[in-house]
Amino acid sequence: MAGNSLGIPSFPSSNSPQRIKGDGSSPARVKVALSPGRSLMDWIRLGRSGQDLTSVNGQVLDVTEEELSKHNTQEDGWLSLRGKVYNVTPYMEYHPGGIDELKRGLGKDATQLFDEIHKWVNAESMLEKCYVGRLCTSVKNQRKASTASKSSISSSKLSANGTINLTNLKPPEPAGPVPPKFDWYQTNKCITLVVSTKWSGMTSDMVIIEKTCKQLLISIFIQDYTFTVHTELEEEVTNDYIVKVQKDSGKTEIFLPKVQMEKHWSSLGKSLDNHCSYKKTSESGFRQYNSKIISVSNVNHDTKLFCLQLPEGCRMCVPVGYHVHVHHHISGIEIVRSYTSVIPSLTEDKKLCDVDDGRVVHLMIKMYTDGALTSWLNTLNIGDCIKISNFDGSFNRQYLSSSHHLIMYAAGSGFTPMIRLLYHSLKQDSTIKSVKLLFFNKRKEDILWKDQLDELAIQHKNRFEVTYVLSGEDDTWTGYTGRIRPEFVENFIPKSESDVNRLVCACGPIPFTKEVMR
């Protein structure tokens, strides 16, 4: 995604697990074409074969950092994740990011590198059959760390005889930003929680509420941090929560209706773990919700739309441009895939009530016959459950509110991140003057929601234009043909003018996005 007034953001964001490849400015997930017989399902089958994948005959070793550093080649590669050492030599050709990407972590502790790219993946289950042993930090390094800690006071703060000069000492730097102020009050009918975020970009969908009986967990996402309210309430409240945010101040009010109206609470309740904590979101783990399928429909011949009902007591409105992770275990290995949250329709507003209330999540997923996850998803019916995470992403809605022209380039299922951008720009944001979508597919039958897009173009004929481009259609197709090429980019992006604020979004295969962003 690129905009002339807001730098060059990316969409999905450069650190999003949905993004196939970044622009080099920040970590990103790279996905390569694997050789035949090297799919995820092939890896699962190899793990079940009984073959020794550890290279140490299944022993559990204490591995020193020195020993780990010796195993740093493609033919003999070990790495450490969260204190556990794995022999990844047999996994090299199965890694979706390619051999070169995996080689970056060989012979060392690769935890930080792993977390930068795909913290949401369960590496322990994926590499369980490759487990060598625990990483042992050497005594030498422990002493170094201890010495560094003890000598942290600089010589300028010491007097001639080596004692500390108190007049030169400064107060310690704060550990992080000051947490927002939290308070609560009550009426006869309702408990109201108040969080002063002081963030002008705060919106109600940045609040996730979970409640089981009297236990209440609220996560409030404030830029790069998460403020947590975790308490066992004094009395019970209903699930009819309401979240309101003051636009300029970011003041967030959460209304919890009392079950027993007129009853006065003497306190909010008992504080639980992490109550009123304020931590970096990147350092927090993902929560998972076992969500029931309440509807599933065919979008076209190979794509389905799932409507998932979140557990009772859970409210999660996935923000525009964000995604969730779908989790499933196959033969003991946790498979995780990321999907953008969509809406049930571009043209029927009445279907959005449950989405706005945060009770359901819609996912549009392309089914692959040989896909490790989609081959399972394709068998599910109403009443079955799918485990999804809380939302993830970093898209700034300011990109939309600060732009007058939105131009979207989508290839195939790369259309899914554009759905809510499109709806938001045409029906919820009056600052967008014009919206253009160039939608690339192989055949006409592959076009997702073509009828709805055509209807939307009629409804908003002065603001919205959709153009279809097909690469594999026959002579009966009278529209554009071929693949992405420079003239598509040059001809459809408004020319630069002093009063033009443009936002260009692209999602598709690597060559496709590179051509648009060139």
C-alpha positions in Angstrom: 0.0 0.0 0.0 1.4 3.4 -0.8 0.2 7.0 -0.2 1.8 10.2 -1.2 1.0 12.0 2.0 1.7 9.3 4.5 5.0 7.8 3.4 4.8 4.2 2.0 2.8 1.9 4.2 2.2 -1.6 3.1 -1.0 -3.6 3.0 -1.1 -6.1 4.5 1.4 -4.5 6.8 5.1 -5.3 6.3 5.1 -7.3 9.6 1.9 -9.1 8.9 2.0 -12.9 8.5 -0.4 -12.4 5.5 2.2 -10.4 3.6 4.0 -12.7 1.3 7.1 -10.6 1.1 8.1 -7.2 2.6 9.9 -4.3 1.0 13.0 -4.8 3.0 12.4 -2.1 5.6 11.1 -4.5 8.2 10.8 -8.3 8.8 8.3 -10.1 6.6 7.2 -13.6 5.9 8.7 -14.9 2.6 6.9 -17.8 0.9 8.5 -19.8 -1.9 7.4 -22.6 -4.2 8.3 -25.9 -2.6 9.6 -28.8 -4.6 7.2 -31.7 -5.3 7.0 -34.0 -2.2 8.0 -31.2 0.1 4.6 -29.9 1.3 3.5 -29.5 4.9 1.5 -32.8 4.6 4.7 -34.5 3.3 6.5 -33.2 6.4 3.8 -34.6 8.7 4.1 -37.9 7.0 7.9 -37.9 7.4 7.5 -37.2 11.1 5.2 -40.2 11.5 7.5 -42.5 9.5 9.7 -43.4 12.6 12.8 -42.1 10.9 15.3 -40.4 13.3 15.2 -36.7 12.5 17.4 -35.6 15.5 20.8 -36.7 14.2 21.6 -37.9 17.7 19.6 -41.1 17.7 16.8 -39.7 19.8 19.0 -38.8 22.8 18.2 -35.6 24.7 21.4 -33.6 25.1 22.5 -30.5 27.0 23.8 -28.3 24.2 26.3 -25.6 24.9 26.4 -22.4 22.8 29.8 -23.5 21.5 28.4 -26.8 20.3 25.4 -25.1 18.8 27.6 -22.8 16.8 29.3 -25.7 15.1 26.0 -26.8 13.4 25.6 -23.9 11.0 25.4 -25.4 7.5 22.6 -26.6 5.3 24.0 -30.1 5.6 24.2 -29.9 9.4 22.0 -27.2 10.8 20.8 -26.7 14.4 19.1 -23.7 15.9 17.6 -22.8 19.3 14.1 -21.6 20.0 13.0 -20.6 23.5 15.8 -22.6 25.1 15.2 -25.8 23.0 17.7 -26.9 20.3 16.4 -28.5 17.1 18.2 -30.2 14.2 16.5 -28.5 11.3 18.6 -30.2 8.6 15.8 -32.5 7.4 13.3 -29.6 7.6 15.2 -27.4 5.2 13.4 -28.3 2.0 10.0 -28.2 3.7 10.3 -24.7 5.1 7.7 -22.4 3.4 10.1 -19.5 3.6 12.8 -21.3 1.7 16.3 -22.7 2.7 18.1 -19.4 2.7 15.5 -17.9 5.2 16.0 -20.8 7.6 19.8 -20.6 7.3 19.7 -17.2 8.9 19.1 -18.8 12.3 21.5 -21.7 12.1 24.1 -22.3 14.8 22.5 -19.8 17.2 19.5 -18.8 19.3 17.0 -17.9 16.6 14.1 -16.9 19.0 14.2 -13.2 18.2 14.4 -13.8 14.5 11.5 -16.3 14.7 9.3 -13.9 16.7 9.9 -11.0 14.3 8.5 -13.1 11.4 5.9 -15.5 12.8 5.6 -15.5 16.5 2.1 -16.9 16.1 3.4 -20.3 14.7 3.8 -23.2 17.2 7.4 -24.2 16.3 7.5 -26.8 19.1 4.8 -28.9 17.4 6.3 -28.4 13.9 9.8 -29.4 15.0 9.0 -31.9 17.7 10.6 -34.8 15.9 13.8 -32.8 15.5 14.3 -32.0 19.2 18.0 -32.4 20.2 17.9 -31.0 23.8 18.1 -27.9 26.0 20.4 -25.0 25.3 22.9 -24.4 28.2 24.2 -20.9 28.6 28.0 -21.1 29.3 29.4 -20.0 32.6 31.6 -17.5 30.7 28.6 -15.7 29.2 26.8 -15.7 32.5 29.8 -14.0 34.1 29.9 -11.5 31.3 26.2 -10.6 31.9 26.8 -10.4 35.6 29.9 -8.1 35.1 28.0 -5.9 32.7 25.2 -5.5 35.2 27.5 -4.7 38.1 29.5 -2.1 36.0 26.5 -0.4 34.7 27.4 2.8 36.7 29.7 4.8 34.5 33.1 6.1 35.8 31.8 9.7 35.7 29.5 8.8 38.6 32.3 7.6 40.8 34.6 9.6 43.1 38.4 9.3 43.1 38.3 6.6 45.7 35.7 4.6 43.7 32.7 5.4 45.8 29.4 6.5 44.3 29.0 10.3 43.9 25.3 10.7 44.8 25.1 14.2 43.3 25.8 12.8 39.8 23.2 10.1 39.9 20.1 10.6 37.9 16.7 9.1 38.5 16.2 5.8 36.6 14.6 6.1 33.2 10.9 5.0 33.2 10.4 1.4 32.0 7.8 2.5 29.5 5.0 4.9 28.7 2.7 5.9 31.6 -0.3 3.6 31.8 -3.7 5.1 31.0 -5.9 6.1 34.0 -8.5 3.6 34.9 -11.7 4.2 37.0 -15.2 2.9 37.4 -18.6 4.0 38.6 -22.1 2.6 38.8 -25.7 3.5 38.4 -28.7 1.4 39.5 -28.6 -0.4 36.1 -25.0 -0.4 34.9 -21.3 -0.6 35.8 -19.2 1.7 33.7 -15.4 1.3 33.2 -13.4 4.3 32.1 -10.0 4.2 30.5 -8.3 7.5 29.5 -6.2 6.4 26.5 -5.3 9.9 25.3 -5.0 8.5 21.8 -6.8 10.3 19.1 -6.7 7.2 16.9 -8.6 5.1 19.5 -11.7 3.3 18.2 -14.2 0.9 19.8 -13.0 -2.1 17.8 -9.6 -1.8 19.6 -11.4 -3.3 22.7 -11.8 -7.1 23.2 -14.0 -8.2 26.1 -14.1 -11.8 27.5 -16.3 -12.8 30.3 -17.0 -16.2 32.0 -19.4 -16.0 34.9 -17.9 -13.2 37.1 -14.4 -13.3 35.6 -13.9 -10.3 33.3 -10.9 -9.8 30.9 -10.7 -6.7 28.8 -7.8 -6.0 26.4 -7.5 -2.4 25.1 -5.1 -1.9 22.3 -3.5 1.5 22.4 -1.1 1.9 19.5 1.8 -0.5 20.3 0.6 -1.3 23.8 -2.1 -3.3 25.5 -3.9 -2.2 28.6 -5.5 -5.1 30.5 -8.4 -5.1 32.9 -8.7 -8.4 34.6 -11.0 -8.9 37.6 -13.4 -11.2 39.3 -16.5 -9.0 39.5 -18.3 -8.5 42.8 -21.6 -9.4 41.1 -22.6 -10.6 37.6 -23.2 -8.5 34.5 -25.0 -9.4 31.3 -23.2 -9.9 27.9 -24.9 -6.8 26.4 -21.8 -4.7 26.5 -21.5 -1.3 24.9 -18.2 0.4 24.1 -18.0 4.1 23.4 -14.9 6.1 22.5 -14.6 9.9 22.5 -13.0 10.7 19.2 -10.5 13.5 20.1 -9.5 12.4 23.7 -9.6 8.7 23.2 -11.5 8.3 26.4 -13.0 4.8 26.3 -16.1 3.9 28.3 -17.3 0.3 28.6 -20.8 -0.2 29.9 -21.6 -3.5 31.6 -25.4 -3.9 32.5 -26.0 -5.4 35.9 -27.9 -8.7 36.2 -29.3 -7.6 39.6 -30.4 -4.0 38.9 -30.7 -1.6 41.8 -28.1 -3.6 43.8 -25.2 -1.4 45.0 -21.7 -2.8 44.5 -19.2 -2.0 47.3 -16.3 -2.5 44.9 -15.6 -3.6 41.3 -14.3 -6.9 42.5 -11.1 -8.8 43.1 -8.1 -8.0 41.0 -6.6 -11.0 39.0 -3.4 -11.5 37.1 -2.1 -8.6 35.0 -5.0 -6.3 36.2 -4.2 -2.7 35.0 -1.0 -3.9 33.3 0.3 -2.0 30.3 2.6 -4.0 28.1 3.9 -4.0 24.5 1.4 -5.9 22.4 4.3 -7.7 20.6 5.3 -9.2 23.9 1.9 -10.6 24.6 0.8 -14.0 23.5 -2.3 -14.7 21.3 -5.5 -15.8 22.9 -7.6 -18.4 21.2 -11.4 -18.7 20.8 -13.2 -21.9 20.0 -15.8 -20.4 17.5 -18.8 -22.3 16.2 -19.7 -22.2 12.5 -23.2 -20.8 12.2 -23.2 -20.5 8.4 -21.0 -21.6 5.5 -21.7 -20.7 1.8 -20.0 -21.0 -1.5 -18.6 -17.8 -2.9 -17.5 -19.4 -6.1 -16.3 -22.9 -7.2 -13.3 -23.0 -4.8 -13.9 -20.3 -2.2 -16.2 -20.4 0.9 -17.5 -17.8 3.3 -17.6 -18.9 7.0 -19.5 -17.1 9.7 -18.1 -17.9 13.1 -19.8 -17.2 16.3 -17.5 -16.3 19.1 -17.8 -18.0 22.5 -20.6 -16.7 24.8 -19.4 -13.6 26.7 -16.8 -12.7 24.1 -16.9 -9.4 22.1 -14.3 -8.9 19.4 -14.8 -6.4 16.5 -11.8 -7.1 14.1 -10.5 -3.7 13.0 -10.3 -2.8 9.3 -7.1 -4.2 7.7 -6.5 -6.7 10.5 -6.6 -10.5 10.5 -7.0 -13.5 12.7 -5.0 -16.8 12.9 -6.8 -20.1 12.4 -5.4 -23.0 14.4 -5.8 -26.7 13.9 -3.8 -29.8 14.9 -3.0 -32.5 12.4 -1.1 -35.5 13.7 0.2 -33.6 16.7 1.4 -30.6 14.6 -0.4 -27.3 15.1 -1.2 -25.8 11.7 -1.7 -22.0 11.7 -2.9 -19.8 8.8 -3.9 -16.1 8.8 -7.0 -14.8 7.2 -8.4 -11.3 6.8 -11.7 -10.7 8.5 -14.4 -9.8 6.0 -18.1 -8.8 6.1 -21.0 -11.0 4.9 -22.0 -8.7 2.1 -21.0 -5.5 0.2 -24.5 -4.6 -0.6 -26.8 -5.8 2.3 -26.2 -3.6 5.3 -28.7 -5.5 7.5 -26.3 -8.5 7.7 -23.7 -6.4 9.5 -25.4 -6.2 12.9 -23.6 -9.1 14.5 -20.3 -8.0 13.0 -20.7 -4.5 14.6 -21.6 -6.1 17.9 -18.4 -8.2 17.9 -20.3 -11.5 18.2 -19.2 -13.0 14.9 -16.2 -13.1 12.6 -16.5 -13.8 8.8 -13.7 -15.4 6.9 -13.5 -15.9 3.1 -11.2 -18.8 2.4 -10.0 -20.3 -0.8 -10.0 -24.1 -0.7 -6.9 -26.0 -2.0 -7.3 -29.8 -2.4 -3.8 -30.4 -1.2 -3.8 -27.7 1.5 -2.9 -28.9 4.9 -5.5 -26.7 6.6 -8.1 -26.1 3.8 -8.5 -29.8 3.1 -9.9 -29.9 6.7 -11.8 -26.7 6.5 -13.6 -28.0 3.4 -15.2 -30.8 5.4 -16.7 -28.6 8.0 -20.4 -27.9 8.4 -22.7 -25.7 10.5 -22.2 -26.6 14.2 -18.6 -27.5 13.8 -15.9 -25.4 15.5 -12.9 -23.5 14.3 -10.3 -22.2 16.7 -9.2 -18.6 15.9 -6.9 -16.1 17.7 -7.5 -12.5 18.7 -6.9 -10.1 15.9 -3.5 -9.1 14.7 -2.2 -6.3 12.5 -1.0 -2.7 12.4 -3.0 -1.0 9.7 -3.6 2.7 10.6 -7.1 3.8 9.7 -5.6 7.3 9.4 -4.5 6.2 5.9 -8.1 6.2 4.9 -9.3 9.3 6.7 -6.4 11.3 5.2 -6.9 10.2 1.6 -9.2 11.4 -1.1 -8.6 8.7 -3.7 -8.3 5.0 -3.0 -6.9 2.7 -5.7 -6.9 -1.1 -5.0 -5.1 -3.8 -7.0 -6.1 -7.3 -6.1 -5.2 -10.7 -7.6 -7.4 -13.7 -6.8 -7.9 -14.2 -3.1 -5.9 -11.0 -2.6 -9.3 -9.4 -2.9 -10.2 -10.4 0.7 -8.2 -7.6 2.4 -9.9 -5.1 0.1 -13.5 -6.0 1.0 -13.7 -4.0 4.2 -11.5 -1.2 2.8 -14.0 -0.9 0.0 -17.1 -1.0 2.2 -15.6 1.5 4.7 -14.6 4.0 2.0 -18.0 3.9 0.2 -20.4 3.6 3.1 -18.6 4.8 6.2 -16.0 7.5 5.2 -17.2 10.5 3.3 -13.7 11.9 2.8 -13.0 9.4 0.0 -13.9 11.1 -3.2 -13.2 8.2 -5.6 -12.5 4.4 -5.2 -11.0 2.2 -8.0 -10.6 -1.5 -7.9 -8.5 -3.5 -10.5 -9.3 -7.1 -10.0 -7.0 -9.7 -11.7 -8.1 -13.3 -12.1 -7.5 -16.3 -14.4 -11.1 -16.9 -15.5 -14.5 -15.1 -15.1 -15.7 -17.9 -12.8 -12.8 -17.1 -10.4 -14.0 -13.5 -9.7 -15.2 -13.2 -6.1 -18.5 -11.4 -5.5 -18.7 -10.1 -9.1 -22.4 -9.6 -8.9 -22.0 -7.5 -5.7 -19.2 -5.5 -7.1 -21.2 -4.7 -10.2 -24.2 -3.7 -8.1 -22.0 -1.5 -5.9 -20.6 0.2 -9.0 -24.2 1.1 -10.0 -25.1 2.3 -6.5 -22.0 4.5 -6.4 -21.5 5.3 -10.1 -19.9 8.6 -9.3 -17.4 7.3 -6.7 -16.6 3.6 -7.5 -15.2 1.9 -10.5 -14.3 -1.7 -10.9 -12.2 -3.1 -13.7 -11.7 -6.9 -14.3 -8.6 -8.3 -15.9 -8.4 -12.0 -16.9 -5.3 -13.9 -17.9 -6.9 -17.2 -19.0 -10.3 -16.4 -20.5 -11.4 -17.4 -24.1 -12.2 -15.0 -27.0 -15.7 -14.4 -25.7 -14.3 -12.1 -23.0 -14.4 -8.5 -24.1 -12.7 -6.9 -21.2 -9.0 -6.4 -20.3 -6.7 -9.4 -20.6 -3.3 -10.4 -19.5 -1.3 -9.8 -16.3 -0.3 -6.8 -14.3 1.9 -4.4 -16.4 3.1 -0.8 -16.1 0.2 0.7 -18.1 -2.3 -0.6 -15.6 -0.5 1.2 -12.8 0.1 4.4 -14.8 -3.4 4.7 -16.3 -5.4 4.0 -13.2 -3.6 6.0 -10.5 -4.7 9.7 -10.5 -2.0 12.1 -11.6 -0.2 13.9 -8.9 -1.8 17.3 -8.0 -1.3 19.5 -5.0 -4.8 18.7 -3.6 -4.7 14.9 -4.3 -4.1 12.5 -1.4 -3.9 9.0 -2.8 -3.8 5.7 -1.1 -2.7 2.7 -3.3 -3.3 -0.8 -2.0 -2.0 -4.1 -3.5 -2.4 -7.7 -2.5 -1.4 -10.7 -4.5 1.7 -12.8 -5.5 5.1 -11.4 -5.1 5.6 -10.3 -8.8 2.2 -8.7 -8.8 2.7 -6.5 -5.7 6.2 -5.6 -6.8 4.9 -4.3 -10.1 2.3 -2.1 -8.4 4.7 -0.7 -5.9 7.5 -0.1 -8.4 
